[in-house]
Amino acid sequence: MKFQLKLDKQEAEAFRNFANTVKPTEINMNDFVRSIFFNGVRALEEELTQNMVKHIEANREEFEASGFSFDEDGKLAGVGDESTSGTIETID
């Protein structure tokens, strides 16, 4: 898969300056950009997960009725197998 990002002149120059400053010499530019992309994806995934958990904990009663469980401090502890069984469809 090829992923292309268009940067304006200032953004491109800022990225070149950044890369020239922090990119290790033993890593080529493609691998460097790839690592930045995947680290960003992981950070976004973590942020979304934290926001989802906060939402679930803020709406505890509704989610308990759906099979979610919480500890004595009101923190999300898990979800029952029966509430997730058959809810995810895999497309090949």
C-alpha positions in Angstrom: 0.0 0.0 0.0 1.2 3.4 -0.8 0.3 6.4 1.4 0.9 9.9 0.1 0.7 13.1 2.2 0.7 16.5 0.5 2.5 19.2 2.5 2.7 22.8 1.6 6.1 24.5 1.2 6.4 25.5 4.8 5.2 22.1 6.1 7.7 20.3 3.8 10.6 22.4 5.0 9.6 22.0 8.6 9.5 18.2 8.2 12.8 18.1 6.4 14.4 20.2 9.2 12.8 17.9 11.8 13.9 14.7 10.0 17.4 16.0 9.5 17.7 16.8 13.2 16.2 13.6 14.7 16.4 10.8 12.2 19.1 8.3 13.1 21.7 7.9 10.4 21.3 4.1 10.3 17.6 4.4 9.3 16.5 5.4 5.8 13.9 8.0 5.3 11.1 5.5 4.3 11.6 3.6 7.5 11.7 6.8 9.5 8.5 8.1 8.1 6.9 4.7 8.5 7.8 4.6 12.2 6.4 8.2 12.7 3.2 7.1 11.1 2.7 3.9 13.1 3.7 5.6 16.4 1.0 8.2 15.6 -1.6 5.6 14.9 -0.7 3.8 18.2 -1.0 7.1 20.1 -4.4 7.9 18.5 -5.6 4.4 19.3 -4.6 4.8 22.9 -6.3 8.2 23.1 -9.5 6.8 21.6 -9.4 3.8 24.0 -9.0 6.1 27.0 -11.9 8.3 25.8 -14.1 5.2 25.3 -13.3 3.8 28.8 -14.1 7.3 30.3 -17.4 7.3 28.5 -18.3 3.8 29.6 -17.4 4.6 33.2 -19.4 7.8 33.1 -22.4 5.8 31.9 -21.9 2.8 34.2 -25.6 1.8 34.7 -26.3 1.6 30.9 -23.2 -0.4 30.3 -23.7 -2.7 33.3 -27.0 -3.7 31.7 -25.1 -4.6 28.6 -22.7 -7.0 30.4 -19.8 -4.7 31.3 -18.4 -5.1 34.8 -16.8 -2.5 37.1 -14.6 -2.8 40.1 -15.5 -1.3 43.5 -14.0 2.1 42.5 -16.2 2.3 39.4 -13.4 1.5 37.0 -14.1 -0.7 34.0 -13.1 -4.2 34.8 -14.3 -6.2 31.7 -17.1 -7.3 29.5 -19.0 -10.6 29.6 -18.5 -13.0 26.7 -22.2 -13.1 26.1 -22.4 -9.4 25.3 -19.7 -9.6 22.6 -20.4 -13.0 21.1 -21.3 -12.7 17.4 -21.1 -8.9 17.4 -18.0 -8.5 15.3 -18.1 -9.5 11.7 -14.8 -10.2 9.9 -14.5 -9.3 6.2 -11.7 -11.0 4.3 
